[in-house]
Amino acid sequence: MFDYLFVAVTGLIAWHGISYRDANGEREWGHLIFGAIALLFCIRVLLVDILEIV
């Protein structure tokens, strides 16, 4: 149950971080970096812990 919740939360964080734009319509480096890190953790937990592929 914790793995599914973790994937959902990190997926939302990744989506927000990667798609965020400021008032001028530009992307901020901080959001992109943390969004990419969250996406890596999301994919890792999904593949290793839930789907047991690796």
Steps between C-alpha positions, in 0.01 A plus 500: 500500500785738582660441159185601313465815709869581448469461121190720493656778708835501321318488166301810592814676621680408178211620285479830687876555494542427131192687378530807727547844342540835675306819428716573194438155354854374564603185679697520825807281548406404853164362395653311209772340713268388778241386247760286325619352830141421600440336161806278544381385844148446367618282214745310721236407760249415228736267312685340791252485787159484332556331162811307618664532159856554620 
